[in-house]
Each structure stands twice: as structure tokens, then as C-alpha cells.
Amino acid sequence: MTPEQLTLERKYLKNVTPRTLAWYAYSFKAFEGAIGSKAEIVTRISELRNRGVKPISINCYLRCINAYFRWLHQEHNRELLKIPRLKEEQKILATLTPEHVNRLLQFRPKAAT
């Protein structure tokens, strides 16, 4: 019950794309040697954060790790382990004010001379 077995099963039974397989490989490499217990995973998350890896990237890895644990639970009757995602920075995009919207709606291009 290794990550490689999950990858092979998804490749041949679920027919996932090559990009998904690459994502699995990249995610499992980030957590290589650290998926034996929740404590190991938390320690690896701390290491990644100390190296400057952004929470959004770690959350991407964790989606793969959690899929692996779900697979272990469903297919091999292991205890379900779910690692919560990290809080990500929420960026608020600049939007138009009501005054700007009105100016856009009232705009009439000048005729070409």
C-alpha cells in the first residue's frame, strides 16, 4: 500500500491524465518519507513553510495526500486520516465603484471627423 500503488491504480483503472499522474508524483515527492503518521505530515508542513513554500502549494500537495489516505481507507480498511488544509491569504480584487459604472454607461464615443 504505497503511493506508487495508488498511482498505478489511478493510471490503469481510473484512466487519469498524465498531468494528474505528474501531480501525484510531485506531491508524494514533497512528502517523501513523511506520510507514516499525522505527526510526520505536520512536521513536513512546517519544514515546507520554513523553506518559503506558500500555503496554496502545500494545500495542493495535501489534496493528493488526503486522496491517498482515502484510498487506503476505502480499499485497504485503514483508519481514515484527513489532514486539514492551511489557511490561505484571501486577495480582494479591485472593483468599479458605482460612480465608475455610471460613467461607463453614460459614455458616448465622439464621431470620427
Contacts in CASP RR format, 6 or more apart in sequence:
PFRMAT RR
TARGET T0000
AUTHOR 0000-0000-0000
METHOD contacts of the structure
MODEL  1
MTPEQLTLERKYLKNVTPRTLAWYAYSFKAFEGAIGSKAEIVTRISELRN
RGVKPISINCYLRCINAYFRWLHQEHNRELLKIPRLKEEQKILATLTPEH
VNRLLQFRPKAAT
1 72 0 8 1.000
1 76 0 8 1.000
1 78 0 8 1.000
3 24 0 8 1.000
3 28 0 8 1.000
3 35 0 8 1.000
3 68 0 8 1.000
6 24 0 8 1.000
6 67 0 8 1.000
6 68 0 8 1.000
6 71 0 8 1.000
7 21 0 8 1.000
7 24 0 8 1.000
7 25 0 8 1.000
7 28 0 8 1.000
9 71 0 8 1.000
9 75 0 8 1.000
10 16 0 8 1.000
10 20 0 8 1.000
10 21 0 8 1.000
10 24 0 8 1.000
11 21 0 8 1.000
23 60 0 8 1.000
23 64 0 8 1.000
24 64 0 8 1.000
26 61 0 8 1.000
27 60 0 8 1.000
27 61 0 8 1.000
27 63 0 8 1.000
27 64 0 8 1.000
27 65 0 8 1.000
28 35 0 8 1.000
28 64 0 8 1.000
28 65 0 8 1.000
28 68 0 8 1.000
30 44 0 8 1.000
30 48 0 8 1.000
30 61 0 8 1.000
31 41 0 8 1.000
31 44 0 8 1.000
31 61 0 8 1.000
31 65 0 8 1.000
33 40 0 8 1.000
34 40 0 8 1.000
34 41 0 8 1.000
34 43 0 8 1.000
34 44 0 8 1.000
35 41 0 8 1.000
35 65 0 8 1.000
35 68 0 8 1.000
38 81 0 8 1.000
38 83 0 8 1.000
41 65 0 8 1.000
41 83 0 8 1.000
42 83 0 8 1.000
45 58 0 8 1.000
45 62 0 8 1.000
45 86 0 8 1.000
48 57 0 8 1.000
48 58 0 8 1.000
48 61 0 8 1.000
49 55 0 8 1.000
49 58 0 8 1.000
55 86 0 8 1.000
55 87 0 8 1.000
55 88 0 8 1.000
55 89 0 8 1.000
56 88 0 8 1.000
58 86 0 8 1.000
59 85 0 8 1.000
59 86 0 8 1.000
59 88 0 8 1.000
62 83 0 8 1.000
62 85 0 8 1.000
62 86 0 8 1.000
63 85 0 8 1.000
65 83 0 8 1.000
66 82 0 8 1.000
66 83 0 8 1.000
69 78 0 8 1.000
69 80 0 8 1.000
69 81 0 8 1.000
69 82 0 8 1.000
69 83 0 8 1.000
70 80 0 8 1.000
72 78 0 8 1.000
73 79 0 8 1.000
73 80 0 8 1.000
73 81 0 8 1.000
96 104 0 8 1.000
END
